[in-house]
Amino acid sequence: MLKRLSVFLATLFAPAAALADFPKSWELNLQPPAGPLAEQMVNFHTMLLWIISAIVVFVFALLVWIVIRYNHKRNPVPSTTTHNTLIEVIWTVIPVIILIVVAVPSFKVLFSQGRIPEADMTLKITGYQWYWGYEYPDQDGISFNAYMIPEKDIDPSKGQKRLLETDNEVVLPVGKIIRVQMTAADVIHAWTIPAFGVKKDAVPGRLNEAWFKIDKPGVYYGQCSEICGNGHSYMPIKVRAVTEAEFTAWVAEAKTKFSHNTNFTNPVSVAEAQ
């Protein structure tokens, strides 16, 4: 118990940069943003946190003051006042101002998510039970499937993470606006990477769109965020963000590696994954 408490306190007071781009035990706060969308969300979340904290402190202090000042011992004859115009105006106007302060950046975040800017490249994603299929239309149609690596094959010495590693990585360039097109072949899935600020449903028979830009190289993880069946927790997302030169080299290699990619059957069963 003492060990868990120490881990909790260390996480609570750790700087944001120390938090990783994948879920960790006892983790608090949001994952560090890796792009403009996620950065807007983190800033909005931080603003809300300060507003909520101020309201909680004010209400708690007000309750304490009322209990102390107006208890029966100190105030044996209660006031019969029923209305106070000034107070009623104040507690109406201040919440309205707070709502306006919250609404303006909220609409800005929603607008940024919904408006797809002119993209530098497109990534098409298809959700299957239970794995992801990827296609690069702008790179001569490179396509492959990404299956979760079973827990028994995970090698922690290589930095591999349980339930998050895939046999094939999605490789994307940094500094580019990437349009994502999503659909599904069976049931509704949701492609989500918190560090990118992206969470979009993949719906059968429908093509949804989203976008993001990655600001810094690294490996980013996500998972399906729509309950899609008993293999829902076994379809992770792994994206490696690289420089433009490294991406060009990967494309040349991937054209050969995935030129005969016809495997659309998941080789990892749910039982094996568990």
TORKOL-4160 file (C-alpha; in steps of 0.2 Angstrom, whole numbers, padded with zeros to 4 digits, m for minus):
274
<pt num="1" X="0000" Y="0000" Z="0000"/>
<pt num="2" X="0014" Y="0012" Z="0004"/>
<pt num="3" X="0023" Y="0008" Z="m0012"/>
<pt num="4" X="0006" Y="0012" Z="m0022"/>
<pt num="5" X="0004" Y="0028" Z="m0012"/>
<pt num="6" X="0022" Y="0034" Z="m0017"/>
<pt num="7" X="0019" Y="0030" Z="m0035"/>
<pt num="8" X="0003" Y="0040" Z="m0034"/>
<pt num="9" X="0011" Y="0055" Z="m0026"/>
<pt num="10" X="0026" Y="0054" Z="m0039"/>
<pt num="11" X="0014" Y="0054" Z="m0053"/>
<pt num="12" X="0003" Y="0068" Z="m0046"/>
<pt num="13" X="0018" Y="0080" Z="m0044"/>
<pt num="14" X="0027" Y="0074" Z="m0059"/>
<pt num="15" X="0029" Y="0087" Z="m0073"/>
<pt num="16" X="0018" Y="0085" Z="m0089"/>
<pt num="17" X="0034" Y="0081" Z="m0099"/>
<pt num="18" X="0037" Y="0065" Z="m0089"/>
<pt num="19" X="0020" Y="0058" Z="m0094"/>
<pt num="20" X="0021" Y="0045" Z="m0108"/>
<pt num="21" X="0011" Y="0044" Z="m0124"/>
<pt num="22" X="0003" Y="0028" Z="m0118"/>
<pt num="23" X="m0008" Y="0024" Z="m0103"/>
<pt num="24" X="0002" Y="0020" Z="m0087"/>
<pt num="25" X="m0004" Y="0015" Z="m0070"/>
<pt num="26" X="m0009" Y="0029" Z="m0058"/>
<pt num="27" X="m0008" Y="0041" Z="m0072"/>
<pt num="28" X="m0016" Y="0058" Z="m0070"/>
<pt num="29" X="m0019" Y="0072" Z="m0082"/>
<pt num="30" X="m0020" Y="0071" Z="m0101"/>
<pt num="31" X="m0006" Y="0064" Z="m0112"/>
<pt num="32" X="0007" Y="0077" Z="m0118"/>
<pt num="33" X="0000" Y="0084" Z="m0134"/>
<pt num="34" X="0010" Y="0080" Z="m0150"/>
<pt num="35" X="0000" Y="0091" Z="m0162"/>
<pt num="36" X="m0010" Y="0107" Z="m0163"/>
<pt num="37" X="m0027" Y="0099" Z="m0160"/>
<pt num="38" X="m0022" Y="0090" Z="m0144"/>
<pt num="39" X="m0013" Y="0106" Z="m0138"/>
<pt num="40" X="m0029" Y="0115" Z="m0140"/>
<pt num="41" X="m0039" Y="0102" Z="m0130"/>
<pt num="42" X="m0025" Y="0101" Z="m0116"/>
<pt num="43" X="m0026" Y="0120" Z="m0115"/>
<pt num="44" X="m0045" Y="0120" Z="m0114"/>
<pt num="45" X="m0045" Y="0106" Z="m0101"/>
<pt num="46" X="m0032" Y="0116" Z="m0091"/>
<pt num="47" X="m0043" Y="0132" Z="m0091"/>
<pt num="48" X="m0058" Y="0121" Z="m0086"/>
<pt num="49" X="m0048" Y="0114" Z="m0072"/>
<pt num="50" X="m0044" Y="0131" Z="m0065"/>
<pt num="51" X="m0062" Y="0137" Z="m0066"/>
<pt num="52" X="m0069" Y="0122" Z="m0058"/>
<pt num="53" X="m0056" Y="0122" Z="m0044"/>
<pt num="54" X="m0060" Y="0141" Z="m0041"/>
<pt num="55" X="m0078" Y="0137" Z="m0040"/>
<pt num="56" X="m0076" Y="0122" Z="m0028"/>
<pt num="57" X="m0064" Y="0132" Z="m0017"/>
<pt num="58" X="m0077" Y="0147" Z="m0016"/>
<pt num="59" X="m0092" Y="0136" Z="m0013"/>
<pt num="60" X="m0083" Y="0126" Z="0001"/>
<pt num="61" X="m0077" Y="0143" Z="0009"/>
<pt num="62" X="m0094" Y="0150" Z="0008"/>
<pt num="63" X="m0102" Y="0134" Z="0016"/>
<pt num="64" X="m0089" Y="0135" Z="0030"/>
<pt num="65" X="m0092" Y="0153" Z="0033"/>
<pt num="66" X="m0111" Y="0150" Z="0034"/>
<pt num="67" X="m0109" Y="0136" Z="0046"/>
<pt num="68" X="m0098" Y="0146" Z="0057"/>
<pt num="69" X="m0107" Y="0163" Z="0056"/>
<pt num="70" X="m0125" Y="0157" Z="0056"/>
<pt num="71" X="m0126" Y="0142" Z="0067"/>
<pt num="72" X="m0139" Y="0141" Z="0081"/>
<pt num="73" X="m0127" Y="0146" Z="0094"/>
<pt num="74" X="m0120" Y="0162" Z="0086"/>
<pt num="75" X="m0136" Y="0166" Z="0077"/>
<pt num="76" X="m0151" Y="0161" Z="0089"/>
<pt num="77" X="m0163" Y="0173" Z="0080"/>
<pt num="78" X="m0162" Y="0170" Z="0061"/>
<pt num="79" X="m0165" Y="0183" Z="0048"/>
<pt num="80" X="m0182" Y="0183" Z="0039"/>
<pt num="81" X="m0175" Y="0191" Z="0023"/>
<pt num="82" X="m0181" Y="0183" Z="0008"/>
<pt num="83" X="m0174" Y="0193" Z="m0006"/>
<pt num="84" X="m0159" Y="0203" Z="m0010"/>
<pt num="85" X="m0158" Y="0211" Z="m0027"/>
<pt num="86" X="m0140" Y="0214" Z="m0028"/>
<pt num="87" X="m0135" Y="0196" Z="m0023"/>
<pt num="88" X="m0148" Y="0189" Z="m0036"/>
<pt num="89" X="m0141" Y="0199" Z="m0050"/>
<pt num="90" X="m0123" Y="0194" Z="m0045"/>
<pt num="91" X="m0127" Y="0175" Z="m0044"/>
<pt num="92" X="m0136" Y="0177" Z="m0061"/>
<pt num="93" X="m0123" Y="0187" Z="m0070"/>
<pt num="94" X="m0107" Y="0178" Z="m0064"/>
<pt num="95" X="m0112" Y="0161" Z="m0070"/>
<pt num="96" X="m0117" Y="0168" Z="m0087"/>
<pt num="97" X="m0100" Y="0176" Z="m0089"/>
<pt num="98" X="m0092" Y="0160" Z="m0084"/>
<pt num="99" X="m0102" Y="0150" Z="m0097"/>
<pt num="100" X="m0097" Y="0163" Z="m0111"/>
<pt num="101" X="m0078" Y="0161" Z="m0106"/>
<pt num="102" X="m0080" Y="0142" Z="m0107"/>
<pt num="103" X="m0090" Y="0143" Z="m0123"/>
<pt num="104" X="m0078" Y="0153" Z="m0134"/>
<pt num="105" X="m0063" Y="0142" Z="m0133"/>
<pt num="106" X="m0075" Y="0127" Z="m0134"/>
<pt num="107" X="m0082" Y="0132" Z="m0151"/>
<pt num="108" X="m0064" Y="0136" Z="m0157"/>
<pt num="109" X="m0059" Y="0118" Z="m0153"/>
<pt num="110" X="m0074" Y="0110" Z="m0161"/>
<pt num="111" X="m0072" Y="0121" Z="m0176"/>
<pt num="112" X="m0053" Y="0116" Z="m0178"/>
<pt num="113" X="m0058" Y="0097" Z="m0177"/>
<pt num="114" X="m0072" Y="0098" Z="m0189"/>
<pt num="115" X="m0064" Y="0109" Z="m0203"/>
<pt num="116" X="m0052" Y="0098" Z="m0213"/>
<pt num="117" X="m0038" Y="0109" Z="m0220"/>
<pt num="118" X="m0029" Y="0106" Z="m0236"/>
<pt num="119" X="m0020" Y="0090" Z="m0233"/>
<pt num="120" X="m0002" Y="0085" Z="m0237"/>
<pt num="121" X="m0007" Y="0067" Z="m0237"/>
<pt num="122" X="m0021" Y="0055" Z="m0234"/>
<pt num="123" X="m0022" Y="0039" Z="m0223"/>
<pt num="124" X="m0036" Y="0027" Z="m0225"/>
<pt num="125" X="m0041" Y="0017" Z="m0211"/>
<pt num="126" X="m0053" Y="0002" Z="m0210"/>
<pt num="127" X="m0058" Y="m0006" Z="m0194"/>
<pt num="128" X="m0061" Y="m0025" Z="m0193"/>
<pt num="129" X="m0065" Y="m0038" Z="m0180"/>
<pt num="130" X="m0052" Y="m0036" Z="m0172"/>
<pt num="131" X="m0038" Y="m0027" Z="m0181"/>
<pt num="132" X="m0035" Y="m0012" Z="m0192"/>
<pt num="133" X="m0031" Y="m0010" Z="m0210"/>
<pt num="134" X="m0021" Y="0004" Z="m0217"/>
<pt num="135" X="m0019" Y="0011" Z="m0235"/>
<pt num="136" X="m0009" Y="0026" Z="m0241"/>
<pt num="137" X="m0017" Y="0032" Z="m0257"/>
<pt num="138" X="m0004" Y="0045" Z="m0260"/>
<pt num="139" X="0010" Y="0033" Z="m0259"/>
<pt num="140" X="0005" Y="0021" Z="m0273"/>
<pt num="141" X="m0009" Y="0013" Z="m0263"/>
<pt num="142" X="0003" Y="0005" Z="m0250"/>
<pt num="143" X="m0009" Y="m0006" Z="m0239"/>
<pt num="144" X="m0006" Y="m0018" Z="m0224"/>
<pt num="145" X="m0015" Y="m0024" Z="m0209"/>
<pt num="146" X="m0009" Y="m0021" Z="m0191"/>
<pt num="147" X="m0013" Y="m0035" Z="m0178"/>
<pt num="148" X="m0009" Y="m0035" Z="m0160"/>
<pt num="149" X="0006" Y="m0044" Z="m0154"/>
<pt num="150" X="0001" Y="m0057" Z="m0142"/>
<pt num="151" X="0006" Y="m0055" Z="m0124"/>
<pt num="152" X="0016" Y="m0071" Z="m0124"/>
<pt num="153" X="0027" Y="m0063" Z="m0138"/>
<pt num="154" X="0030" Y="m0046" Z="m0130"/>
<pt num="155" X="0048" Y="m0042" Z="m0126"/>
<pt num="156" X="0049" Y="m0029" Z="m0112"/>
<pt num="157" X="0068" Y="m0027" Z="m0115"/>
<pt num="158" X="0064" Y="m0019" Z="m0133"/>
<pt num="159" X="0051" Y="m0007" Z="m0125"/>
<pt num="160" X="0036" Y="m0017" Z="m0131"/>
<pt num="161" X="0020" Y="m0013" Z="m0121"/>
<pt num="162" X="0007" Y="m0026" Z="m0117"/>
<pt num="163" X="m0009" Y="m0024" Z="m0127"/>
<pt num="164" X="m0002" Y="m0009" Z="m0137"/>
<pt num="165" X="0011" Y="m0017" Z="m0149"/>
<pt num="166" X="0007" Y="m0021" Z="m0167"/>
<pt num="167" X="0016" Y="m0032" Z="m0180"/>
<pt num="168" X="0015" Y="m0017" Z="m0192"/>
<pt num="169" X="0017" Y="0001" Z="m0188"/>
<pt num="170" X="0009" Y="0015" Z="m0196"/>
<pt num="171" X="0023" Y="0027" Z="m0201"/>
<pt num="172" X="0019" Y="0046" Z="m0204"/>
<pt num="173" X="0029" Y="0061" Z="m0207"/>
<pt num="174" X="0030" Y="0075" Z="m0194"/>
<pt num="175" X="0025" Y="0093" Z="m0199"/>
<pt num="176" X="0013" Y="0087" Z="m0212"/>
<pt num="177" X="m0006" Y="0089" Z="m0212"/>
<pt num="178" X="m0013" Y="0072" Z="m0213"/>
<pt num="179" X="m0031" Y="0069" Z="m0218"/>
<pt num="180" X="m0038" Y="0052" Z="m0211"/>
<pt num="181" X="m0053" Y="0043" Z="m0219"/>
<pt num="182" X="m0061" Y="0030" Z="m0209"/>
<pt num="183" X="m0073" Y="0016" Z="m0212"/>
<pt num="184" X="m0077" Y="m0002" Z="m0205"/>
<pt num="185" X="m0080" Y="m0018" Z="m0213"/>
<pt num="186" X="m0091" Y="m0026" Z="m0200"/>
<pt num="187" X="m0096" Y="m0016" Z="m0184"/>
<pt num="188" X="m0093" Y="0001" Z="m0177"/>
<pt num="189" X="m0075" Y="0004" Z="m0172"/>
<pt num="190" X="m0066" Y="0021" Z="m0166"/>
<pt num="191" X="m0049" Y="0025" Z="m0171"/>
<pt num="192" X="m0041" Y="0035" Z="m0156"/>
<pt num="193" X="m0024" Y="0042" Z="m0152"/>
<pt num="194" X="m0025" Y="0054" Z="m0137"/>
<pt num="195" X="m0008" Y="0063" Z="m0141"/>
<pt num="196" X="m0015" Y="0068" Z="m0158"/>
<pt num="197" X="m0032" Y="0074" Z="m0151"/>
<pt num="198" X="m0041" Y="0062" Z="m0163"/>
<pt num="199" X="m0055" Y="0050" Z="m0159"/>
<pt num="200" X="m0067" Y="0046" Z="m0174"/>
<pt num="201" X="m0079" Y="0032" Z="m0177"/>
<pt num="202" X="m0076" Y="0020" Z="m0191"/>
<pt num="203" X="m0094" Y="0016" Z="m0197"/>
<pt num="204" X="m0098" Y="0002" Z="m0210"/>
<pt num="205" X="m0104" Y="0009" Z="m0226"/>
<pt num="206" X="m0099" Y="0027" Z="m0221"/>
<pt num="207" X="m0083" Y="0037" Z="m0224"/>
<pt num="208" X="m0079" Y="0048" Z="m0209"/>
<pt num="209" X="m0064" Y="0061" Z="m0210"/>
<pt num="210" X="m0053" Y="0069" Z="m0197"/>
<pt num="211" X="m0036" Y="0077" Z="m0198"/>
<pt num="212" X="m0021" Y="0080" Z="m0187"/>
<pt num="213" X="m0003" Y="0086" Z="m0188"/>
<pt num="214" X="0012" Y="0078" Z="m0178"/>
<pt num="215" X="0024" Y="0091" Z="m0171"/>
<pt num="216" X="0038" Y="0079" Z="m0165"/>
<pt num="217" X="0045" Y="0062" Z="m0169"/>
<pt num="218" X="0041" Y="0048" Z="m0158"/>
<pt num="219" X="0030" Y="0032" Z="m0156"/>
<pt num="220" X="0012" Y="0035" Z="m0151"/>
<pt num="221" X="m0001" Y="0023" Z="m0145"/>
<pt num="222" X="m0020" Y="0022" Z="m0146"/>
<pt num="223" X="m0034" Y="0009" Z="m0145"/>
<pt num="224" X="m0051" Y="0006" Z="m0152"/>
<pt num="225" X="m0063" Y="0017" Z="m0142"/>
<pt num="226" X="m0079" Y="0009" Z="m0147"/>
<pt num="227" X="m0085" Y="m0007" Z="m0139"/>
<pt num="228" X="m0085" Y="m0018" Z="m0154"/>
<pt num="229" X="m0086" Y="m0036" Z="m0147"/>
<pt num="230" X="m0076" Y="m0048" Z="m0136"/>
<pt num="231" X="m0060" Y="m0043" Z="m0145"/>
<pt num="232" X="m0062" Y="m0024" Z="m0143"/>
<pt num="233" X="m0047" Y="m0023" Z="m0131"/>
<pt num="234" X="m0036" Y="m0032" Z="m0143"/>
<pt num="235" X="m0035" Y="m0020" Z="m0158"/>
<pt num="236" X="m0022" Y="m0007" Z="m0153"/>
<pt num="237" X="m0015" Y="0007" Z="m0164"/>
<pt num="238" X="0004" Y="0011" Z="m0165"/>
<pt num="239" X="0010" Y="0026" Z="m0175"/>
<pt num="240" X="0028" Y="0030" Z="m0178"/>
<pt num="241" X="0031" Y="0048" Z="m0182"/>
<pt num="242" X="0047" Y="0051" Z="m0192"/>
<pt num="243" X="0056" Y="0065" Z="m0202"/>
<pt num="244" X="0051" Y="0068" Z="m0220"/>
<pt num="245" X="0067" Y="0060" Z="m0226"/>
<pt num="246" X="0064" Y="0044" Z="m0215"/>
<pt num="247" X="0046" Y="0043" Z="m0221"/>
<pt num="248" X="0052" Y="0044" Z="m0240"/>
<pt num="249" X="0064" Y="0029" Z="m0236"/>
<pt num="250" X="0050" Y="0020" Z="m0227"/>
<pt num="251" X="0039" Y="0022" Z="m0242"/>
<pt num="252" X="0052" Y="0014" Z="m0254"/>
<pt num="253" X="0054" Y="0000" Z="m0242"/>
<pt num="254" X="0036" Y="m0003" Z="m0239"/>
<pt num="255" X="0031" Y="m0004" Z="m0258"/>
<pt num="256" X="0042" Y="m0019" Z="m0258"/>
<pt num="257" X="0037" Y="m0026" Z="m0241"/>
<pt num="258" X="0018" Y="m0024" Z="m0244"/>
<pt num="259" X="0017" Y="m0027" Z="m0263"/>
<pt num="260" X="0009" Y="m0044" Z="m0261"/>
<pt num="261" X="m0001" Y="m0040" Z="m0245"/>
<pt num="262" X="m0016" Y="m0051" Z="m0247"/>
<pt num="263" X="m0018" Y="m0057" Z="m0229"/>
<pt num="264" X="m0035" Y="m0051" Z="m0223"/>
<pt num="265" X="m0037" Y="m0065" Z="m0210"/>
<pt num="266" X="m0032" Y="m0061" Z="m0192"/>
<pt num="267" X="m0018" Y="m0074" Z="m0187"/>
<pt num="268" X="m0020" Y="m0069" Z="m0168"/>
<pt num="269" X="m0036" Y="m0076" Z="m0160"/>
<pt num="270" X="m0044" Y="m0068" Z="m0145"/>
<pt num="271" X="m0039" Y="m0083" Z="m0135"/>
<pt num="272" X="m0021" Y="m0081" Z="m0140"/>
<pt num="273" X="m0021" Y="m0063" Z="m0136"/>
<pt num="274" X="m0027" Y="m0066" Z="m0119"/>
